[in-house]
Amino acid sequence: MGSVSIVHSVLILLILGLVLALPAWFGMRIAARAGFAPASGILLAIPIVGIVTMWVWAFRRWPALEHLSSGPTDRG
């Protein structure tokens, strides 16, 4: 039993980076399509905060759908 080598440390950091970056990237795309600020998708990478963020998005009005709920417009 010895110490962890540099190769193992770099590999662990790369895997950790992917584990955190993928949910953030997907969250940014979802937030942008729903009409929220894309940076709010980064919250999905934080364990407890990500669950709360998804819950808030699920029950909040989506800004991207606001123009659909305003009804038909008379354009002349």
PDB file of N, CA, C and O in Angstrom, chain B, residues numbered from 101:
ATOM      1  N   MET B 101       0.828  -1.171   0.000  1.00  0.00           N
ATOM      2  CA  MET B 101       0.000   0.000   0.000  1.00  0.00           C
ATOM      3  C   MET B 101       0.874   1.236   0.000  1.00  0.00           C
ATOM      4  O   MET B 101       1.581   1.533   0.963  1.00  0.00           O
ATOM      5  N   GLY B 102       0.803   1.927  -1.081  1.00  0.00           N
ATOM      6  CA  GLY B 102       1.635   3.103  -1.217  1.00  0.00           C
ATOM      7  C   GLY B 102       0.799   4.330  -1.500  1.00  0.00           C
ATOM      8  O   GLY B 102      -0.384   4.400  -1.167  1.00  0.00           O
ATOM      9  N   SER B 103       1.432   5.267  -2.108  1.00  0.00           N
ATOM     10  CA  SER B 103       0.741   6.505  -2.425  1.00  0.00           C
ATOM     11  C   SER B 103       0.101   6.408  -3.815  1.00  0.00           C
ATOM     12  O   SER B 103       0.377   5.489  -4.587  1.00  0.00           O
ATOM     13  N   VAL B 104      -0.744   7.367  -4.100  1.00  0.00           N
ATOM     14  CA  VAL B 104      -1.426   7.411  -5.390  1.00  0.00           C
ATOM     15  C   VAL B 104      -0.504   8.119  -6.385  1.00  0.00           C
ATOM     16  O   VAL B 104       0.057   9.171  -6.081  1.00  0.00           O
ATOM     17  N   SER B 105      -0.356   7.538  -7.561  1.00  0.00           N
ATOM     18  CA  SER B 105       0.543   8.131  -8.545  1.00  0.00           C
ATOM     19  C   SER B 105      -0.125   9.316  -9.245  1.00  0.00           C
ATOM     20  O   SER B 105      -1.328   9.540  -9.106  1.00  0.00           O
ATOM     21  N   ILE B 106       0.659  10.049  -9.982  1.00  0.00           N
ATOM     22  CA  ILE B 106       0.171  11.204 -10.733  1.00  0.00           C
ATOM     23  C   ILE B 106      -0.855  10.773 -11.772  1.00  0.00           C
ATOM     24  O   ILE B 106      -1.844  11.472 -11.990  1.00  0.00           O
ATOM     25  N   VAL B 107      -0.633   9.633 -12.414  1.00  0.00           N
ATOM     26  CA  VAL B 107      -1.552   9.139 -13.443  1.00  0.00           C
ATOM     27  C   VAL B 107      -2.920   8.862 -12.837  1.00  0.00           C
ATOM     28  O   VAL B 107      -3.942   9.214 -13.425  1.00  0.00           O
ATOM     29  N   HIS B 108      -2.946   8.240 -11.674  1.00  0.00           N
ATOM     30  CA  HIS B 108      -4.215   7.961 -11.020  1.00  0.00           C
ATOM     31  C   HIS B 108      -4.920   9.249 -10.603  1.00  0.00           C
ATOM     32  O   HIS B 108      -6.141   9.356 -10.717  1.00  0.00           O
ATOM     33  N   SER B 109      -4.165  10.211 -10.126  1.00  0.00           N
ATOM     34  CA  SER B 109      -4.740  11.488  -9.717  1.00  0.00           C
ATOM     35  C   SER B 109      -5.372  12.205 -10.904  1.00  0.00           C
ATOM     36  O   SER B 109      -6.476  12.738 -10.793  1.00  0.00           O
ATOM     37  N   VAL B 110      -4.683  12.222 -12.030  1.00  0.00           N
ATOM     38  CA  VAL B 110      -5.219  12.875 -13.230  1.00  0.00           C
ATOM     39  C   VAL B 110      -6.462  12.147 -13.720  1.00  0.00           C
ATOM     40  O   VAL B 110      -7.433  12.786 -14.124  1.00  0.00           O
ATOM     41  N   LEU B 111      -6.444  10.829 -13.690  1.00  0.00           N
ATOM     42  CA  LEU B 111      -7.599  10.047 -14.115  1.00  0.00           C
ATOM     43  C   LEU B 111      -8.814  10.311 -13.220  1.00  0.00           C
ATOM     44  O   LEU B 111      -9.933  10.452 -13.713  1.00  0.00           O
ATOM     45  N   ILE B 112      -8.593  10.377 -11.930  1.00  0.00           N
ATOM     46  CA  ILE B 112      -9.683  10.674 -11.000  1.00  0.00           C
ATOM     47  C   ILE B 112     -10.237  12.074 -11.255  1.00  0.00           C
ATOM     48  O   ILE B 112     -11.453  12.265 -11.236  1.00  0.00           O
ATOM     49  N   LEU B 113      -9.370  13.048 -11.492  1.00  0.00           N
ATOM     50  CA  LEU B 113      -9.832  14.412 -11.778  1.00  0.00           C
ATOM     51  C   LEU B 113     -10.619  14.492 -13.087  1.00  0.00           C
ATOM     52  O   LEU B 113     -11.600  15.232 -13.171  1.00  0.00           O
ATOM     53  N   LEU B 114     -10.202  13.743 -14.104  1.00  0.00           N
ATOM     54  CA  LEU B 114     -10.944  13.728 -15.367  1.00  0.00           C
ATOM     55  C   LEU B 114     -12.336  13.117 -15.205  1.00  0.00           C
ATOM     56  O   LEU B 114     -13.316  13.638 -15.737  1.00  0.00           O
ATOM     57  N   ILE B 115     -12.411  12.029 -14.481  1.00  0.00           N
ATOM     58  CA  ILE B 115     -13.708  11.381 -14.257  1.00  0.00           C
ATOM     59  C   ILE B 115     -14.608  12.288 -13.420  1.00  0.00           C
ATOM     60  O   ILE B 115     -15.795  12.426 -13.716  1.00  0.00           O
ATOM     61  N   LEU B 116     -14.058  12.898 -12.391  1.00  0.00           N
ATOM     62  CA  LEU B 116     -14.831  13.826 -11.567  1.00  0.00           C
ATOM     63  C   LEU B 116     -15.306  15.018 -12.390  1.00  0.00           C
ATOM     64  O   LEU B 116     -16.431  15.488 -12.216  1.00  0.00           O
ATOM     65  N   GLY B 117     -14.462  15.502 -13.276  1.00  0.00           N
ATOM     66  CA  GLY B 117     -14.852  16.607 -14.148  1.00  0.00           C
ATOM     67  C   GLY B 117     -16.008  16.237 -15.056  1.00  0.00           C
ATOM     68  O   GLY B 117     -16.918  17.041 -15.258  1.00  0.00           O
ATOM     69  N   LEU B 118     -15.988  15.031 -15.606  1.00  0.00           N
ATOM     70  CA  LEU B 118     -17.093  14.574 -16.450  1.00  0.00           C
ATOM     71  C   LEU B 118     -18.379  14.403 -15.653  1.00  0.00           C
ATOM     72  O   LEU B 118     -19.462  14.758 -16.121  1.00  0.00           O
ATOM     73  N   VAL B 119     -18.253  13.860 -14.455  1.00  0.00           N
ATOM     74  CA  VAL B 119     -19.430  13.643 -13.611  1.00  0.00           C
ATOM     75  C   VAL B 119     -20.101  14.971 -13.258  1.00  0.00           C
ATOM     76  O   VAL B 119     -21.324  15.028 -13.128  1.00  0.00           O
ATOM     77  N   LEU B 120     -19.324  16.025 -13.106  1.00  0.00           N
ATOM     78  CA  LEU B 120     -19.886  17.329 -12.793  1.00  0.00           C
ATOM     79  C   LEU B 120     -20.262  18.120 -14.042  1.00  0.00           C
ATOM     80  O   LEU B 120     -21.226  18.885 -14.015  1.00  0.00           O
ATOM     81  N   ALA B 121     -19.524  17.950 -15.128  1.00  0.00           N
ATOM     82  CA  ALA B 121     -19.751  18.755 -16.326  1.00  0.00           C
ATOM     83  C   ALA B 121     -20.961  18.297 -17.126  1.00  0.00           C
ATOM     84  O   ALA B 121     -21.679  19.136 -17.670  1.00  0.00           O
ATOM     85  N   LEU B 122     -21.206  17.010 -17.216  1.00  0.00           N
ATOM     86  CA  LEU B 122     -22.337  16.535 -18.020  1.00  0.00           C
ATOM     87  C   LEU B 122     -23.689  17.014 -17.497  1.00  0.00           C
ATOM     88  O   LEU B 122     -24.482  17.526 -18.286  1.00  0.00           O
ATOM     89  N   PRO B 123     -23.993  16.871 -16.195  1.00  0.00           N
ATOM     90  CA  PRO B 123     -25.277  17.409 -15.730  1.00  0.00           C
ATOM     91  C   PRO B 123     -25.382  18.921 -15.909  1.00  0.00           C
ATOM     92  O   PRO B 123     -26.456  19.437 -16.217  1.00  0.00           O
ATOM     93  N   ALA B 124     -24.280  19.626 -15.720  1.00  0.00           N
ATOM     94  CA  ALA B 124     -24.306  21.080 -15.902  1.00  0.00           C
ATOM     95  C   ALA B 124     -24.576  21.436 -17.360  1.00  0.00           C
ATOM     96  O   ALA B 124     -25.344  22.357 -17.638  1.00  0.00           O
ATOM     97  N   TRP B 125     -23.961  20.724 -18.283  1.00  0.00           N
ATOM     98  CA  TRP B 125     -24.160  21.004 -19.711  1.00  0.00           C
ATOM     99  C   TRP B 125     -25.598  20.715 -20.125  1.00  0.00           C
ATOM    100  O   TRP B 125     -26.233  21.528 -20.796  1.00  0.00           O
ATOM    101  N   PHE B 126     -26.112  19.542 -19.718  1.00  0.00           N
ATOM    102  CA  PHE B 126     -27.495  19.216 -20.041  1.00  0.00           C
ATOM    103  C   PHE B 126     -28.456  20.208 -19.389  1.00  0.00           C
ATOM    104  O   PHE B 126     -29.440  20.620 -20.002  1.00  0.00           O
ATOM    105  N   GLY B 127     -28.169  20.584 -18.159  1.00  0.00           N
ATOM    106  CA  GLY B 127     -29.016  21.551 -17.462  1.00  0.00           C
ATOM    107  C   GLY B 127     -29.019  22.907 -18.134  1.00  0.00           C
ATOM    108  O   GLY B 127     -30.057  23.567 -18.189  1.00  0.00           O
ATOM    109  N   MET B 128     -27.874  23.336 -18.647  1.00  0.00           N
ATOM    110  CA  MET B 128     -27.813  24.621 -19.352  1.00  0.00           C
ATOM    111  C   MET B 128     -28.644  24.579 -20.621  1.00  0.00           C
ATOM    112  O   MET B 128     -29.307  25.560 -20.957  1.00  0.00           O
ATOM    113  N   ARG B 129     -28.619  23.464 -21.328  1.00  0.00           N
ATOM    114  CA  ARG B 129     -29.421  23.332 -22.554  1.00  0.00           C
ATOM    115  C   ARG B 129     -30.911  23.326 -22.238  1.00  0.00           C
ATOM    116  O   ARG B 129     -31.699  23.978 -22.923  1.00  0.00           O
ATOM    117  N   ILE B 130     -31.294  22.592 -21.204  1.00  0.00           N
ATOM    118  CA  ILE B 130     -32.704  22.527 -20.814  1.00  0.00           C
ATOM    119  C   ILE B 130     -33.184  23.892 -20.351  1.00  0.00           C
ATOM    120  O   ILE B 130     -34.270  24.325 -20.736  1.00  0.00           O
ATOM    121  N   ALA B 131     -32.397  24.574 -19.535  1.00  0.00           N
ATOM    122  CA  ALA B 131     -32.779  25.891 -19.027  1.00  0.00           C
ATOM    123  C   ALA B 131     -32.941  26.885 -20.166  1.00  0.00           C
ATOM    124  O   ALA B 131     -33.877  27.684 -20.160  1.00  0.00           O
ATOM    125  N   ALA B 132     -32.051  26.848 -21.131  1.00  0.00           N
ATOM    126  CA  ALA B 132     -32.142  27.779 -22.261  1.00  0.00           C
ATOM    127  C   ALA B 132     -33.391  27.520 -23.093  1.00  0.00           C
ATOM    128  O   ALA B 132     -34.044  28.467 -23.530  1.00  0.00           O
ATOM    129  N   ARG B 133     -33.731  26.266 -23.316  1.00  0.00           N
ATOM    130  CA  ARG B 133     -34.931  25.952 -24.104  1.00  0.00           C
ATOM    131  C   ARG B 133     -36.212  26.298 -23.363  1.00  0.00           C
ATOM    132  O   ARG B 133     -37.224  26.627 -23.982  1.00  0.00           O
ATOM    133  N   ALA B 134     -36.169  26.224 -22.043  1.00  0.00           N
ATOM    134  CA  ALA B 134     -37.351  26.544 -21.253  1.00  0.00           C
ATOM    135  C   ALA B 134     -37.511  28.051 -21.052  1.00  0.00           C
ATOM    136  O   ALA B 134     -38.558  28.513 -20.598  1.00  0.00           O
ATOM    137  N   GLY B 135     -36.480  28.806 -21.388  1.00  0.00           N
ATOM    138  CA  GLY B 135     -36.545  30.254 -21.270  1.00  0.00           C
ATOM    139  C   GLY B 135     -35.900  30.802 -20.011  1.00  0.00           C
ATOM    140  O   GLY B 135     -35.965  32.006 -19.762  1.00  0.00           O
ATOM    141  N   PHE B 136     -35.280  29.944 -19.213  1.00  0.00           N
ATOM    142  CA  PHE B 136     -34.565  30.392 -18.023  1.00  0.00           C
ATOM    143  C   PHE B 136     -33.138  30.784 -18.407  1.00  0.00           C
ATOM    144  O   PHE B 136     -32.693  30.524 -19.525  1.00  0.00           O
ATOM    145  N   ALA B 137     -32.439  31.403 -17.483  1.00  0.00           N
ATOM    146  CA  ALA B 137     -31.044  31.747 -17.730  1.00  0.00           C
ATOM    147  C   ALA B 137     -30.234  30.460 -17.854  1.00  0.00           C
ATOM    148  O   ALA B 137     -30.316  29.601 -16.975  1.00  0.00           O
ATOM    149  N   PRO B 138     -29.457  30.307 -18.921  1.00  0.00           N
ATOM    150  CA  PRO B 138     -28.685  29.069 -19.096  1.00  0.00           C
ATOM    151  C   PRO B 138     -27.736  28.775 -17.940  1.00  0.00           C
ATOM    152  O   PRO B 138     -27.457  27.610 -17.656  1.00  0.00           O
ATOM    153  N   ALA B 139     -27.244  29.796 -17.279  1.00  0.00           N
ATOM    154  CA  ALA B 139     -26.324  29.575 -16.161  1.00  0.00           C
ATOM    155  C   ALA B 139     -27.004  28.865 -14.997  1.00  0.00           C
ATOM    156  O   ALA B 139     -26.324  28.262 -14.167  1.00  0.00           O
ATOM    157  N   SER B 140     -28.332  28.923 -14.919  1.00  0.00           N
ATOM    158  CA  SER B 140     -29.025  28.228 -13.834  1.00  0.00           C
ATOM    159  C   SER B 140     -28.933  26.711 -13.996  1.00  0.00           C
ATOM    160  O   SER B 140     -29.178  25.978 -13.038  1.00  0.00           O
ATOM    161  N   GLY B 141     -28.591  26.238 -15.165  1.00  0.00           N
ATOM    162  CA  GLY B 141     -28.402  24.807 -15.376  1.00  0.00           C
ATOM    163  C   GLY B 141     -27.193  24.249 -14.659  1.00  0.00           C
ATOM    164  O   GLY B 141     -27.108  23.043 -14.430  1.00  0.00           O
ATOM    165  N   ILE B 142     -26.268  25.103 -14.305  1.00  0.00           N
ATOM    166  CA  ILE B 142     -25.079  24.669 -13.571  1.00  0.00           C
ATOM    167  C   ILE B 142     -25.478  24.147 -12.191  1.00  0.00           C
ATOM    168  O   ILE B 142     -24.760  23.343 -11.597  1.00  0.00           O
ATOM    169  N   LEU B 143     -26.613  24.602 -11.687  1.00  0.00           N
ATOM    170  CA  LEU B 143     -27.071  24.149 -10.373  1.00  0.00           C
ATOM    171  C   LEU B 143     -27.355  22.650 -10.343  1.00  0.00           C
ATOM    172  O   LEU B 143     -27.354  22.050  -9.269  1.00  0.00           O
ATOM    173  N   LEU B 144     -27.597  22.035 -11.497  1.00  0.00           N
ATOM    174  CA  LEU B 144     -27.870  20.606 -11.530  1.00  0.00           C
ATOM    175  C   LEU B 144     -26.650  19.769 -11.158  1.00  0.00           C
ATOM    176  O   LEU B 144     -26.788  18.597 -10.809  1.00  0.00           O
ATOM    177  N   ALA B 145     -25.472  20.352 -11.228  1.00  0.00           N
ATOM    178  CA  ALA B 145     -24.252  19.619 -10.885  1.00  0.00           C
ATOM    179  C   ALA B 145     -24.043  19.532  -9.376  1.00  0.00           C
ATOM    180  O   ALA B 145     -23.211  18.753  -8.912  1.00  0.00           O
ATOM    181  N   ILE B 146     -24.787  20.323  -8.607  1.00  0.00           N
ATOM    182  CA  ILE B 146     -24.677  20.297  -7.151  1.00  0.00           C
ATOM    183  C   ILE B 146     -25.742  19.333  -6.630  1.00  0.00           C
ATOM    184  O   ILE B 146     -26.924  19.530  -6.911  1.00  0.00           O
ATOM    185  N   PRO B 147     -25.365  18.304  -5.884  1.00  0.00           N
ATOM    186  CA  PRO B 147     -26.288  17.211  -5.567  1.00  0.00           C
ATOM    187  C   PRO B 147     -27.665  17.602  -5.036  1.00  0.00           C
ATOM    188  O   PRO B 147     -28.649  17.337  -5.726  1.00  0.00           O
ATOM    189  N   ILE B 148     -27.801  18.202  -3.881  1.00  0.00           N
ATOM    190  CA  ILE B 148     -29.122  18.515  -3.318  1.00  0.00           C
ATOM    191  C   ILE B 148     -29.767  19.677  -4.060  1.00  0.00           C
ATOM    192  O   ILE B 148     -30.974  19.670  -4.306  1.00  0.00           O
ATOM    193  N   VAL B 149     -28.973  20.660  -4.412  1.00  0.00           N
ATOM    194  CA  VAL B 149     -29.483  21.837  -5.109  1.00  0.00           C
ATOM    195  C   VAL B 149     -30.049  21.455  -6.474  1.00  0.00           C
ATOM    196  O   VAL B 149     -31.017  22.063  -6.931  1.00  0.00           O
ATOM    197  N   GLY B 150     -29.462  20.461  -7.128  1.00  0.00           N
ATOM    198  CA  GLY B 150     -29.954  20.015  -8.427  1.00  0.00           C
ATOM    199  C   GLY B 150     -31.361  19.456  -8.354  1.00  0.00           C
ATOM    200  O   GLY B 150     -32.177  19.700  -9.243  1.00  0.00           O
ATOM    201  N   ILE B 151     -31.649  18.709  -7.302  1.00  0.00           N
ATOM    202  CA  ILE B 151     -32.993  18.156  -7.128  1.00  0.00           C
ATOM    203  C   ILE B 151     -34.000  19.273  -6.902  1.00  0.00           C
ATOM    204  O   ILE B 151     -35.092  19.254  -7.472  1.00  0.00           O
ATOM    205  N   VAL B 152     -33.639  20.239  -6.078  1.00  0.00           N
ATOM    206  CA  VAL B 152     -34.530  21.378  -5.822  1.00  0.00           C
ATOM    207  C   VAL B 152     -34.728  22.192  -7.096  1.00  0.00           C
ATOM    208  O   VAL B 152     -35.838  22.650  -7.368  1.00  0.00           O
ATOM    209  N   THR B 153     -33.680  22.375  -7.869  1.00  0.00           N
ATOM    210  CA  THR B 153     -33.778  23.119  -9.120  1.00  0.00           C
ATOM    211  C   THR B 153     -34.736  22.447 -10.092  1.00  0.00           C
ATOM    212  O   THR B 153     -35.563  23.117 -10.710  1.00  0.00           O
ATOM    213  N   MET B 154     -34.634  21.133 -10.233  1.00  0.00           N
ATOM    214  CA  MET B 154     -35.558  20.424 -11.119  1.00  0.00           C
ATOM    215  C   MET B 154     -37.001  20.547 -10.631  1.00  0.00           C
ATOM    216  O   MET B 154     -37.918  20.659 -11.445  1.00  0.00           O
ATOM    217  N   TRP B 155     -37.212  20.528  -9.327  1.00  0.00           N
ATOM    218  CA  TRP B 155     -38.549  20.661  -8.762  1.00  0.00           C
ATOM    219  C   TRP B 155     -39.113  22.050  -9.050  1.00  0.00           C
ATOM    220  O   TRP B 155     -40.284  22.189  -9.404  1.00  0.00           O
ATOM    221  N   VAL B 156     -38.278  23.072  -8.898  1.00  0.00           N
ATOM    222  CA  VAL B 156     -38.720  24.439  -9.175  1.00  0.00           C
ATOM    223  C   VAL B 156     -39.045  24.605 -10.650  1.00  0.00           C
ATOM    224  O   VAL B 156     -40.063  25.209 -10.989  1.00  0.00           O
ATOM    225  N   TRP B 157     -38.203  24.082 -11.536  1.00  0.00           N
ATOM    226  CA  TRP B 157     -38.469  24.170 -12.975  1.00  0.00           C
ATOM    227  C   TRP B 157     -39.754  23.446 -13.348  1.00  0.00           C
ATOM    228  O   TRP B 157     -40.479  23.892 -14.237  1.00  0.00           O
ATOM    229  N   ALA B 158     -40.042  22.346 -12.685  1.00  0.00           N
ATOM    230  CA  ALA B 158     -41.218  21.548 -13.038  1.00  0.00           C
ATOM    231  C   ALA B 158     -42.519  22.280 -12.718  1.00  0.00           C
ATOM    232  O   ALA B 158     -43.503  22.131 -13.444  1.00  0.00           O
ATOM    233  N   PHE B 159     -42.537  23.066 -11.646  1.00  0.00           N
ATOM    234  CA  PHE B 159     -43.788  23.680 -11.219  1.00  0.00           C
ATOM    235  C   PHE B 159     -43.867  25.176 -11.479  1.00  0.00           C
ATOM    236  O   PHE B 159     -44.850  25.811 -11.098  1.00  0.00           O
ATOM    237  N   ARG B 160     -42.880  25.741 -12.104  1.00  0.00           N
ATOM    238  CA  ARG B 160     -42.874  27.162 -12.422  1.00  0.00           C
ATOM    239  C   ARG B 160     -43.291  27.369 -13.872  1.00  0.00           C
ATOM    240  O   ARG B 160     -43.113  26.484 -14.710  1.00  0.00           O
ATOM    241  N   ARG B 161     -43.851  28.547 -14.165  1.00  0.00           N
ATOM    242  CA  ARG B 161     -44.181  28.876 -15.551  1.00  0.00           C
ATOM    243  C   ARG B 161     -42.881  29.024 -16.345  1.00  0.00           C
ATOM    244  O   ARG B 161     -41.923  29.654 -15.897  1.00  0.00           O
ATOM    245  N   TRP B 162     -42.881  28.433 -17.515  1.00  0.00           N
ATOM    246  CA  TRP B 162     -41.690  28.516 -18.349  1.00  0.00           C
ATOM    247  C   TRP B 162     -41.786  29.769 -19.216  1.00  0.00           C
ATOM    248  O   TRP B 162     -42.764  29.942 -19.942  1.00  0.00           O
ATOM    249  N   PRO B 163     -40.785  30.640 -19.149  1.00  0.00           N
ATOM    250  CA  PRO B 163     -40.818  31.865 -19.951  1.00  0.00           C
ATOM    251  C   PRO B 163     -40.901  31.591 -21.459  1.00  0.00           C
ATOM    252  O   PRO B 163     -41.450  32.413 -22.193  1.00  0.00           O
ATOM    253  N   ALA B 164     -40.386  30.491 -21.925  1.00  0.00           N
ATOM    254  CA  ALA B 164     -40.438  30.183 -23.359  1.00  0.00           C
ATOM    255  C   ALA B 164     -41.859  29.908 -23.814  1.00  0.00           C
ATOM    256  O   ALA B 164     -42.153  30.030 -25.003  1.00  0.00           O
ATOM    257  N   LEU B 165     -42.748  29.540 -22.902  1.00  0.00           N
ATOM    258  CA  LEU B 165     -44.137  29.250 -23.248  1.00  0.00           C
ATOM    259  C   LEU B 165     -45.077  30.417 -22.954  1.00  0.00           C
ATOM    260  O   LEU B 165     -46.282  30.295 -23.173  1.00  0.00           O
ATOM    261  N   GLU B 166     -44.569  31.525 -22.471  1.00  0.00           N
ATOM    262  CA  GLU B 166     -45.406  32.681 -22.140  1.00  0.00           C
ATOM    263  C   GLU B 166     -46.162  33.211 -23.349  1.00  0.00           C
ATOM    264  O   GLU B 166     -47.318  33.614 -23.218  1.00  0.00           O
ATOM    265  N   HIS B 167     -45.541  33.219 -24.517  1.00  0.00           N
ATOM    266  CA  HIS B 167     -46.211  33.761 -25.700  1.00  0.00           C
ATOM    267  C   HIS B 167     -47.353  32.850 -26.153  1.00  0.00           C
ATOM    268  O   HIS B 167     -48.265  33.315 -26.837  1.00  0.00           O
ATOM    269  N   LEU B 168     -47.327  31.589 -25.798  1.00  0.00           N
ATOM    270  CA  LEU B 168     -48.409  30.668 -26.166  1.00  0.00           C
ATOM    271  C   LEU B 168     -49.635  30.867 -25.284  1.00  0.00           C
ATOM    272  O   LEU B 168     -50.759  30.648 -25.735  1.00  0.00           O
ATOM    273  N   SER B 169     -49.435  31.281 -24.028  1.00  0.00           N
ATOM    274  CA  SER B 169     -50.541  31.423 -23.121  1.00  0.00           C
ATOM    275  C   SER B 169     -51.253  32.766 -23.240  1.00  0.00           C
ATOM    276  O   SER B 169     -52.310  32.960 -22.639  1.00  0.00           O
ATOM    277  N   SER B 170     -50.693  33.685 -23.999  1.00  0.00           N
ATOM    278  CA  SER B 170     -51.297  35.019 -24.118  1.00  0.00           C
ATOM    279  C   SER B 170     -52.498  35.022 -25.047  1.00  0.00           C
ATOM    280  O   SER B 170     -53.232  36.009 -25.090  1.00  0.00           O
ATOM    281  N   GLY B 171     -52.717  33.958 -25.783  1.00  0.00           N
ATOM    282  CA  GLY B 171     -53.872  33.858 -26.653  1.00  0.00           C
ATOM    283  C   GLY B 171     -53.576  34.403 -28.045  1.00  0.00           C
ATOM    284  O   GLY B 171     -52.483  34.898 -28.319  1.00  0.00           O
ATOM    285  N   PRO B 172     -54.579  34.299 -28.918  1.00  0.00           N
ATOM    286  CA  PRO B 172     -54.370  34.776 -30.291  1.00  0.00           C
ATOM    287  C   PRO B 172     -54.290  36.297 -30.341  1.00  0.00           C
ATOM    288  O   PRO B 172     -54.919  37.000 -29.550  1.00  0.00           O
ATOM    289  N   THR B 173     -53.516  36.769 -31.269  1.00  0.00           N
ATOM    290  CA  THR B 173     -53.384  38.213 -31.431  1.00  0.00           C
ATOM    291  C   THR B 173     -53.998  38.620 -32.763  1.00  0.00           C
ATOM    292  O   THR B 173     -53.984  37.859 -33.730  1.00  0.00           O
ATOM    293  N   ASP B 174     -54.531  39.820 -32.795  1.00  0.00           N
ATOM    294  CA  ASP B 174     -55.120  40.350 -34.022  1.00  0.00           C
ATOM    295  C   ASP B 174     -54.064  41.184 -34.732  1.00  0.00           C
ATOM    296  O   ASP B 174     -53.707  42.273 -34.282  1.00  0.00           O
ATOM    297  N   ARG B 175     -53.582  40.669 -35.821  1.00  0.00           N
ATOM    298  CA  ARG B 175     -52.501  41.358 -36.541  1.00  0.00           C
ATOM    299  C   ARG B 175     -53.017  42.113 -37.746  1.00  0.00           C
ATOM    300  O   ARG B 175     -52.248  42.473 -38.637  1.00  0.00           O
ATOM    301  N   GLY B 176     -54.294  42.350 -37.775  1.00  0.00           N
ATOM    302  CA  GLY B 176     -54.826  43.208 -38.806  1.00  0.00           C
ATOM    303  C   GLY B 176     -55.300  42.492 -39.948  1.00  0.00           C
ATOM    304  O   GLY B 176     -55.780  43.102 -40.903  1.00  0.00           O
TER     305      GLY B 176
END
